[in-house]
C-alpha cells in the first residue's frame, strides 16, 4: 500500500543543519517534519570537534579573507542561543570549554603566523601571561615545573559538546523527527497540474509519497546521491558536491586537565599543526579524557593507514607535550569526508551554501559554526516564497504517525576503549 500525504516543509538529514532548521522554522509557525536514515548527527556533526570559532585560523597570513570575515560574528550568535536570547534556544547544551586557545610553539614561523593573525583580528585574541594559562598548561607548570615555550593566546571561540547539542535540539521536536530507510526525489505526474518535486519514502514495508511545498536537503554527503537520482525539471541546474577527506584521531589518555587548543606549527599552510578538543568518556575512570585531534594531522593523514596515522599522532603529541604520559594511552582513528558545495580548485567555501532548485532547497552548512548563517538564508527564502505560495498545509503530524522516531548516534570517539 502506498500512503499519500502533504506537508509544508520536509527536511532530509538529521545533523546540525537539519535540526537547526527544524527548530527555527517550527518556531516560525511552519509545519515541518525531519527525516533521518541512520541516526541523528551520524556523520559530520558528531565527527566535528564542536568548536564554535570566529575565523582566526583562516587569518594566520594576516589577511581577513572572505571565510574569516563571514564567520567572525558566529561565536556571539551561538552564545546568544546558548543563553536563550537567540533565534534557536540552546539552553541546556553542555559547554566543554568557555574559551579556546592558540599556542605558538616558539619557532619563528609559528610566532609570525600567530602575530599576523592576531593583528588581522585585533580585539578577538589576547596573549596570556603564564599566570593566566589554561589548566592544561598551568597544571604541568605547577606539578612538573615545566614552562611551555612560545605564547598562549585566548580566543573568542569556545567548545560545545556535540551529543548534548543534538539532544537539546531533538528533544523539543521529537514527535517530528522520524526515521526512514530510503528517500528519493521524483517529479509529480502530468495530471497533477504543477511541477513540484515529490518525496518518495520507504520505511520497512511502507511506501509514502509526500507532496511538500518545500523540500530541504541537509543530508551532507547524502545530498550527492539524492541529487544524482533526481530527474530535475527542465531549467534547473543541480549543484555539485566536493569532498574534503580527513583522518581523525582520538586518544584516551589519563591527564588531570583537558586540552582545548590550536597548536600552530612551522608549515607554510594556514592549517594549525594540531587542533585538539577533549571529551568526557561515557565509562570514564578518574583523570581520563579522550583527546580528539584535527588540523593538519587530519588533512595530511588521509594518505596514511590507521596504524601510521596513530603512530604519527603519538609522535606529535609526545613532542609537543613532554609532560603528558602516553605510555598507557589508547588510540583510534577513522576517515570522514567533509561534504561541501563544489568550489574551483577544491578551495574551502566561504560561507554556508543554499541553492534553490524549484521547491527543493539544497544546503551545506560547510562548518558547524555557520549554522546560524544557514538558518538566516533558508528562513529568508521561505519567507519570500510564502508571501505568494499558499500550497503548503499542516499535515506533518500525519506523516509523523506513519514513521518510527529517529535516535541519536554515538560519537565516534566512543569507539575507543
N, C-alpha and C positions, 0 to 999 in steps of 0.2 A: 504493500500500500504506500502511495506517495502522499504525504501531507503537503498542503499548500497554505502559506500564511504570509502576512505582510508585517514589516517592521519599519520604523522611521530610520534607524541607524543600526547597522551591523558592523562590529569591529572584529577583524580576524587577526588574532595574535594577542597573547596574554603576557607580554613582557611589560616593562615600564611604560613604553609608548602607548600600548593598548589600554592599560589600566589607568594611566593618567588621563587619556581622552575619555574613557568611560566615566570617570568621576566628574570631570569638568563639564562634559556635555549633559550628563544626567542632572547635574546641579543647575543647568540652564533650562531644564524642563523638557529635554528631549527623551524620547523612548529609545533606549539603547540596549542591545544585547552583545556581549563579547563572547567569541568562540575561541577555544584553545585546543589544539590537537594533542599536545604532550602534557606539560604541566606548566603552571604559571612561572614565568621567569626562566624557563628551561635552559635556554642557551645564553644569549648575550647578556641579559640583565644580571643573572646570578654569576656569570663569568667576569663581570666588571668588578673593579676594586672598590666601588662605592664612593669614589672621590668626587665631590662637588667642587669643581675648580673654576678659577677665573681667568685661565688662559696664560698664566706666566710661562708655562713650559713651551708655549708657542712663540714666545718673545725673547728667547735666550740669545738671539742675534742682535738684540737692541732695536728691533723694528716691530711696531704694532701692526701685525698682519690682519687681514680680514677675519681670520679664525680667532685671534686673540681679542679683537675688538668686539666681535659678535658675542663672545662668551663672557665678557668682562662683568656683566651685571647678574650673572646666574647665581652666584652664591647668595646674594641678598634676596633674590626671588625665592630661592629654596628656604632660606631662613624664615622668611615671612610665612611660607606654607607650614613649616615645622612649628611655628608659633601660633598657627590658626588664623593668621592675618591675610593669607594669600588666596589665590583663586582655587587651590586644591588644599584641603585640610589634611595635613600630615601629622597632626598631633598624635603622639603615641609611638611614632617611629623612633627607634633607638639610634642615637648618635654615638659612633665608636670613638671619635675624636673631634673636639670642638675646633681644633686647628690642624693644619697640615704644615709640614716643614720641608725646607730645602737645605741640603748640606753640600757645599762645595768642599771637596776633599783636600784642598790645599794646593793643588797644582796650578800653574799659571793659567792654562787654558780653561780649567774648571772655574777658577775665580773670575776670569774675564767674562765667561758666559753668564755667570750669576750677576756680576756687576751690570752688564748691559741689560739683562732682563729686568733688574731692579730699577734702572733708570727709565726704561720704557714704561714701566707700570708703577711709577712713583706713587706712594701712598697705600699700595696694596702689598707691600713686602717690608719687613723690618729685620735688620740684622740684630741678633740677640747677644747680650753679654753672657759669658759662661754661667753666671748665677741664675739666668733665666732659661737655660737649656731645658728641653722637654725631659721627662723622666727617663727615657731610654738612654740619653747621654749622661744626665746628672747622676743616675744610679751607678753607672760604670765609674764615673769620676770619684764618687764617694767611697765605693767599695774597693775598686782596684787602683785608685789613684791614676786613672788613665785620663789624659786630656786629648780628646779627638782633635786632629788638626783641621785646618780650614775654617769655614764660617757656617754657622747655622742661622737660617732665616725663617721667620714665621710668616706664613701666607694667610690670605683671607679664606683659603679653601678649608673644607672640613670633610669628614668621612661619615657616611651613613651605613648602617647595617642593612644590606640589600634584602635579606629574608624578612626583616622587620618592616622595611618599606613596602614590599609586596603584600605582606599580611595586612598592613594598615589600609592600603588601597582596596584590597579584595574584600575585606570584612564589611565594608559599607554597602557593597553592591553584590553580595554573594549570590542572591537569587537571580541575577542577570549575567552571571559568569558561568558558561556552560562548556562541557567537553564534547568534542566531536571527533570522529575518526578520519574524516576527509571532507574537504570543501573544494568546490570549483566554481569558476565564473562562467556563465553562459548567457547568450542573448535571449531575450524574450521572443516568443513566436510572433509571426507576422500578424496573427489575429489579435494580438494584444493591443495593437494600435500605438505603441510607443517603443522607444529604443532603449529603455532601461536595461541594464545588466542584472540578471538574476543570480542568486546564490544557491547552488545545489549542495546539500549537506547529507553526509552519510554518517550514521552512528549505529553500530550494531546492524540489525536488520532493517532499521528505519531509513527512509529517504525523505528528505524535506526540501521543498523548493520555496525559497523566500524571495518575495518581491520587496526590495528595500529601496527607500528613497535615496539613501546614502550607504555605500559600502566602503569601509575604510580598511585598507590593508596595512597592518602593523606587524607582519609576521617575520620581520628581519630577513634572514636568509631564505625563508619560505616564500617571500614575495616573488622571488625569481621564478619558482615553479608555477605559482598561481598565474603570473603574467604570461609565462610561456605557453600555457594550455588554454589561454583565453582568446577566443576569436573576437577581438575588439571591433566595435562598429567602425565603418569607414571614416577616415579623417582623424582617428585617434592614434597617436604615436605612443606606444607603451615605453615607459622609462627603462633604462638598462641598469644593471646592478654590478658592483665590483666587490671583491672580497679582499680584506686585509688580514692575512693569516697571522696568528700569534701562537706561541708555545709557552703557556703559562706554567709557573712552578709554585707549588705550595710546600712549606717546610713546617713540620711540627717540632717546635723547639721549646726547651724549658728555659725561660728567662723571666725575670721579675717584671719588666716593663715592656709594653708593646711598642712597636716601631711604626711611625707614620711619616714617611719622608721620601722625597726625591733625592737620589744621590747623583750629583752632576759630575760626569766624567770628562775624559780628555778627547773624546772623538769629535770630529768636525760637525757631526749631525746635531740636530736640535733636540733629539730624544734623550731624556735622562738615562744615565747608565743603569740605574735600578729605580723602580718605583715600588715602594713597599707599603702594604697595609697589613694590619694584624687583626685576626678574627678569633673570637672565643670558640673553643671546641665544645661540641654537644656533650662529650664524655670527658670534659676537661679534668685533668689532675692538677694539683697545686702548681702554680707558676708556669703553666704551659699555654702557649699561643700557637696559632697557625699563621705564619707569615706567608703572604701572598705576593708574588713577585711579577711585576710588569716592567715596562720601559724597554730599553734597548735589548736586554737579555731575552725578552719575549719576542721581539721583532726579528732579531738575528737568529734566534733559536729555532725558527721554522726549518732550518737546514740541518738541524741536529736530531738524532733519535732521542728517545726518552732518557736512556742512561747517560748519554753525552751531555744532554741539557742539564740533568740533575748534577752531574759532576762539575759542570761549568758554574752552576749556581752555588754549589758548595765552595768552590774556589773563590768566587767573587765575594760571598758573604764573609768567608774567613779572612780575606784580605782587608775588607772594609771595616769589619767589627772584630778585632782580635780579642776583645774582652768577652765575647759570647762563645760558649762551649757548644759545638755542634757534633760532638762525638756520639751522642745518643739521639740525634735528630732523625726524624722520618721524612722521606722525600717522595714527592709525587709530581707528575707533570702531565699536561694534556694539551691538545691542539684545539683551537677555537677560531672560527672565521668571524671577523667583524664585517657585517654586511652594510654596504653603503651605496648610494647612488653613484653611477659611473662618472668619474671625473678624468679629464685628459691626463695622461702620464701617471695614473693611479695616485694623484695628489689627494690629500685629505680634504673632504668637503668642509666648507667654512661654517655651515650652519645646518640646522635641521632642514630636511628636504620634504616638500609636499608638492604633489603633482595631481592636478585634476584630469581625469580621463572619463568624461561623461559623468555618470553618477558614482563612479569608482574614484576614490582618493587614495593615492599611493604615498606612503610615509616611510621615511627612515630618520629616526632622531639623530643618528650618527654618533652621539655620545649621550650617556645617562644625564649629564648635567644640562643638556639642551632640551629636556622635556618641557619646561615652561614655554620655550620658544615654539616648539611643535604645537603645543596647545593653543597658543595665540593664533597661529596660522590656520589651523583647521577650524577653530571657532569662527574666525573671520569669514572663511569660505562658506561655512554652513549658514551663518547669519545672512550673508548676501544672497545665497540661494533661497533661503526660506522666506525671503520677502516676496518672492514670486512663485515659489514651489509649494503647492499645498497637497502634494501626493502622499506625504507621509501620514502614518496613522499610529495608533498606540496599541499595537498587538504584540509587543515584545514579551509580555507575560505568557502569551500562548506558546510562542516559540520556546521559551524557557522551560515550560512544563514538559516538552517533548524530549528534552535532553538532560543528561545527568550533570551534576556540578563538576567543575574543573578543580583540581587540587594544586597546591603549591609544590614546586620541585625542590629537591635537595641541593644546596650549594655544592659546587664541585670540590671545594677544599675539604668537604667532609669525607671524601673518598680515602683520605689519608688516615692511617691508624698507627 
